[in-house]
């Protein structure tokens, strides 16, 4: 009986730790939230390739590029929204 209670408490503790870890890892760090779209664009896009002028593509083209790069660069929805808003402001 005591061993069964111990197992239940242990499993609940493990479940709680895993849940807390997942919740914490899903939060976007404040440093990223404070950055502008221009900063995020410069930091994330330029690290892998030459960045084109924001006026080089239409708004629709930036949306397609952003969807591709969100996955490839591991960017969050908030980061992509800021970056595309910045890029589209040139059009």
Biotite code that builds the C-alpha atoms (Angstrom):
import biotite.structure as struc

atoms = struc.array([
    struc.Atom([0.000, 0.000, 0.000], chain_id="A", res_id=1, res_name="UNK", atom_name="CA", element="C"),
    struc.Atom([2.794, 2.443, 0.924], chain_id="A", res_id=2, res_name="UNK", atom_name="CA", element="C"),
    struc.Atom([4.704, 1.495, -2.222], chain_id="A", res_id=3, res_name="UNK", atom_name="CA", element="C"),
    struc.Atom([1.638, 2.192, -4.388], chain_id="A", res_id=4, res_name="UNK", atom_name="CA", element="C"),
    struc.Atom([1.219, 5.668, -2.861], chain_id="A", res_id=5, res_name="UNK", atom_name="CA", element="C"),
    struc.Atom([4.923, 6.339, -3.394], chain_id="A", res_id=6, res_name="UNK", atom_name="CA", element="C"),
    struc.Atom([4.616, 5.384, -7.079], chain_id="A", res_id=7, res_name="UNK", atom_name="CA", element="C"),
    struc.Atom([1.605, 7.675, -7.541], chain_id="A", res_id=8, res_name="UNK", atom_name="CA", element="C"),
    struc.Atom([3.351, 10.603, -5.834], chain_id="A", res_id=9, res_name="UNK", atom_name="CA", element="C"),
    struc.Atom([6.507, 9.968, -7.860], chain_id="A", res_id=10, res_name="UNK", atom_name="CA", element="C"),
    struc.Atom([4.576, 9.869, -11.162], chain_id="A", res_id=11, res_name="UNK", atom_name="CA", element="C"),
    struc.Atom([2.691, 13.060, -10.274], chain_id="A", res_id=12, res_name="UNK", atom_name="CA", element="C"),
    struc.Atom([5.960, 14.774, -9.416], chain_id="A", res_id=13, res_name="UNK", atom_name="CA", element="C"),
    struc.Atom([7.540, 13.708, -12.721], chain_id="A", res_id=14, res_name="UNK", atom_name="CA", element="C"),
    struc.Atom([4.433, 14.817, -14.626], chain_id="A", res_id=15, res_name="UNK", atom_name="CA", element="C"),
    struc.Atom([4.521, 18.192, -12.857], chain_id="A", res_id=16, res_name="UNK", atom_name="CA", element="C"),
    struc.Atom([8.189, 18.733, -13.673], chain_id="A", res_id=17, res_name="UNK", atom_name="CA", element="C"),
    struc.Atom([7.650, 17.861, -17.336], chain_id="A", res_id=18, res_name="UNK", atom_name="CA", element="C"),
    struc.Atom([4.608, 20.147, -17.555], chain_id="A", res_id=19, res_name="UNK", atom_name="CA", element="C"),
    struc.Atom([6.454, 23.037, -15.914], chain_id="A", res_id=20, res_name="UNK", atom_name="CA", element="C"),
    struc.Atom([9.426, 22.568, -18.238], chain_id="A", res_id=21, res_name="UNK", atom_name="CA", element="C"),
    struc.Atom([7.174, 22.654, -21.297], chain_id="A", res_id=22, res_name="UNK", atom_name="CA", element="C"),
    struc.Atom([5.337, 25.772, -20.123], chain_id="A", res_id=23, res_name="UNK", atom_name="CA", element="C"),
    struc.Atom([8.563, 27.623, -19.363], chain_id="A", res_id=24, res_name="UNK", atom_name="CA", element="C"),
    struc.Atom([10.141, 26.650, -22.690], chain_id="A", res_id=25, res_name="UNK", atom_name="CA", element="C"),
    struc.Atom([7.118, 27.966, -24.621], chain_id="A", res_id=26, res_name="UNK", atom_name="CA", element="C"),
    struc.Atom([7.514, 31.508, -23.339], chain_id="A", res_id=27, res_name="UNK", atom_name="CA", element="C"),
    struc.Atom([9.267, 33.946, -25.636], chain_id="A", res_id=28, res_name="UNK", atom_name="CA", element="C"),
    struc.Atom([12.139, 35.628, -23.799], chain_id="A", res_id=29, res_name="UNK", atom_name="CA", element="C"),
    struc.Atom([11.542, 39.309, -23.036], chain_id="A", res_id=30, res_name="UNK", atom_name="CA", element="C"),
    struc.Atom([14.758, 40.256, -24.866], chain_id="A", res_id=31, res_name="UNK", atom_name="CA", element="C"),
    struc.Atom([13.222, 38.960, -28.105], chain_id="A", res_id=32, res_name="UNK", atom_name="CA", element="C"),
    struc.Atom([9.878, 40.616, -27.446], chain_id="A", res_id=33, res_name="UNK", atom_name="CA", element="C"),
    struc.Atom([11.620, 43.967, -26.963], chain_id="A", res_id=34, res_name="UNK", atom_name="CA", element="C"),
    struc.Atom([13.411, 43.815, -30.336], chain_id="A", res_id=35, res_name="UNK", atom_name="CA", element="C"),
    struc.Atom([12.073, 45.542, -33.416], chain_id="A", res_id=36, res_name="UNK", atom_name="CA", element="C"),
    struc.Atom([11.366, 43.775, -36.681], chain_id="A", res_id=37, res_name="UNK", atom_name="CA", element="C"),
    struc.Atom([14.437, 45.436, -38.202], chain_id="A", res_id=38, res_name="UNK", atom_name="CA", element="C"),
    struc.Atom([16.658, 44.107, -35.409], chain_id="A", res_id=39, res_name="UNK", atom_name="CA", element="C"),
    struc.Atom([15.246, 40.591, -35.673], chain_id="A", res_id=40, res_name="UNK", atom_name="CA", element="C"),
    struc.Atom([15.601, 40.666, -39.465], chain_id="A", res_id=41, res_name="UNK", atom_name="CA", element="C"),
    struc.Atom([19.224, 41.751, -39.265], chain_id="A", res_id=42, res_name="UNK", atom_name="CA", element="C"),
    struc.Atom([20.138, 39.253, -36.558], chain_id="A", res_id=43, res_name="UNK", atom_name="CA", element="C"),
    struc.Atom([18.318, 36.222, -37.919], chain_id="A", res_id=44, res_name="UNK", atom_name="CA", element="C"),
    struc.Atom([18.470, 36.588, -41.687], chain_id="A", res_id=45, res_name="UNK", atom_name="CA", element="C"),
    struc.Atom([22.003, 37.930, -42.027], chain_id="A", res_id=46, res_name="UNK", atom_name="CA", element="C"),
    struc.Atom([23.524, 35.102, -40.025], chain_id="A", res_id=47, res_name="UNK", atom_name="CA", element="C"),
    struc.Atom([22.937, 32.638, -42.887], chain_id="A", res_id=48, res_name="UNK", atom_name="CA", element="C"),
    struc.Atom([22.892, 34.677, -46.090], chain_id="A", res_id=49, res_name="UNK", atom_name="CA", element="C"),
    struc.Atom([23.019, 38.151, -47.587], chain_id="A", res_id=50, res_name="UNK", atom_name="CA", element="C"),
    struc.Atom([19.803, 39.962, -46.839], chain_id="A", res_id=51, res_name="UNK", atom_name="CA", element="C"),
    struc.Atom([17.932, 41.523, -49.737], chain_id="A", res_id=52, res_name="UNK", atom_name="CA", element="C"),
    struc.Atom([16.507, 45.011, -49.604], chain_id="A", res_id=53, res_name="UNK", atom_name="CA", element="C"),
    struc.Atom([13.056, 45.029, -47.983], chain_id="A", res_id=54, res_name="UNK", atom_name="CA", element="C"),
    struc.Atom([11.736, 46.602, -51.207], chain_id="A", res_id=55, res_name="UNK", atom_name="CA", element="C"),
    struc.Atom([13.061, 43.676, -53.278], chain_id="A", res_id=56, res_name="UNK", atom_name="CA", element="C"),
    struc.Atom([9.872, 41.635, -52.836], chain_id="A", res_id=57, res_name="UNK", atom_name="CA", element="C"),
    struc.Atom([6.134, 42.310, -52.706], chain_id="A", res_id=58, res_name="UNK", atom_name="CA", element="C"),
    struc.Atom([4.075, 41.836, -49.537], chain_id="A", res_id=59, res_name="UNK", atom_name="CA", element="C"),
    struc.Atom([2.776, 38.493, -50.838], chain_id="A", res_id=60, res_name="UNK", atom_name="CA", element="C"),
    struc.Atom([6.294, 37.321, -51.637], chain_id="A", res_id=61, res_name="UNK", atom_name="CA", element="C"),
    struc.Atom([7.499, 38.297, -48.133], chain_id="A", res_id=62, res_name="UNK", atom_name="CA", element="C"),
    struc.Atom([4.646, 36.247, -46.639], chain_id="A", res_id=63, res_name="UNK", atom_name="CA", element="C"),
    struc.Atom([5.792, 33.167, -48.583], chain_id="A", res_id=64, res_name="UNK", atom_name="CA", element="C"),
    struc.Atom([9.444, 33.747, -47.711], chain_id="A", res_id=65, res_name="UNK", atom_name="CA", element="C"),
    struc.Atom([8.553, 34.313, -44.041], chain_id="A", res_id=66, res_name="UNK", atom_name="CA", element="C"),
    struc.Atom([6.536, 31.075, -43.836], chain_id="A", res_id=67, res_name="UNK", atom_name="CA", element="C"),
    struc.Atom([9.496, 29.151, -45.256], chain_id="A", res_id=68, res_name="UNK", atom_name="CA", element="C"),
    struc.Atom([12.087, 30.855, -43.073], chain_id="A", res_id=69, res_name="UNK", atom_name="CA", element="C"),
    struc.Atom([9.979, 30.535, -39.908], chain_id="A", res_id=70, res_name="UNK", atom_name="CA", element="C"),
    struc.Atom([10.416, 26.787, -40.121], chain_id="A", res_id=71, res_name="UNK", atom_name="CA", element="C"),
    struc.Atom([13.959, 26.766, -41.476], chain_id="A", res_id=72, res_name="UNK", atom_name="CA", element="C"),
    struc.Atom([15.318, 29.337, -38.983], chain_id="A", res_id=73, res_name="UNK", atom_name="CA", element="C"),
    struc.Atom([13.186, 28.214, -36.047], chain_id="A", res_id=74, res_name="UNK", atom_name="CA", element="C"),
    struc.Atom([11.522, 31.605, -35.548], chain_id="A", res_id=75, res_name="UNK", atom_name="CA", element="C"),
    struc.Atom([8.445, 32.182, -33.421], chain_id="A", res_id=76, res_name="UNK", atom_name="CA", element="C"),
    struc.Atom([5.155, 33.577, -34.688], chain_id="A", res_id=77, res_name="UNK", atom_name="CA", element="C"),
    struc.Atom([5.882, 36.850, -32.879], chain_id="A", res_id=78, res_name="UNK", atom_name="CA", element="C"),
    struc.Atom([9.313, 37.159, -34.464], chain_id="A", res_id=79, res_name="UNK", atom_name="CA", element="C"),
    struc.Atom([7.976, 36.459, -37.964], chain_id="A", res_id=80, res_name="UNK", atom_name="CA", element="C"),
    struc.Atom([5.148, 38.973, -37.499], chain_id="A", res_id=81, res_name="UNK", atom_name="CA", element="C"),
    struc.Atom([7.603, 41.693, -36.480], chain_id="A", res_id=82, res_name="UNK", atom_name="CA", element="C"),
    struc.Atom([10.010, 40.871, -39.303], chain_id="A", res_id=83, res_name="UNK", atom_name="CA", element="C"),
    struc.Atom([7.340, 40.776, -42.024], chain_id="A", res_id=84, res_name="UNK", atom_name="CA", element="C"),
    struc.Atom([5.770, 44.004, -40.746], chain_id="A", res_id=85, res_name="UNK", atom_name="CA", element="C"),
    struc.Atom([9.169, 45.659, -41.077], chain_id="A", res_id=86, res_name="UNK", atom_name="CA", element="C"),
    struc.Atom([9.816, 44.198, -44.535], chain_id="A", res_id=87, res_name="UNK", atom_name="CA", element="C"),
    struc.Atom([6.371, 45.149, -45.839], chain_id="A", res_id=88, res_name="UNK", atom_name="CA", element="C"),
    struc.Atom([6.793, 48.712, -44.607], chain_id="A", res_id=89, res_name="UNK", atom_name="CA", element="C"),
    struc.Atom([9.208, 49.270, -47.512], chain_id="A", res_id=90, res_name="UNK", atom_name="CA", element="C"),
    struc.Atom([6.445, 48.618, -50.083], chain_id="A", res_id=91, res_name="UNK", atom_name="CA", element="C"),
])
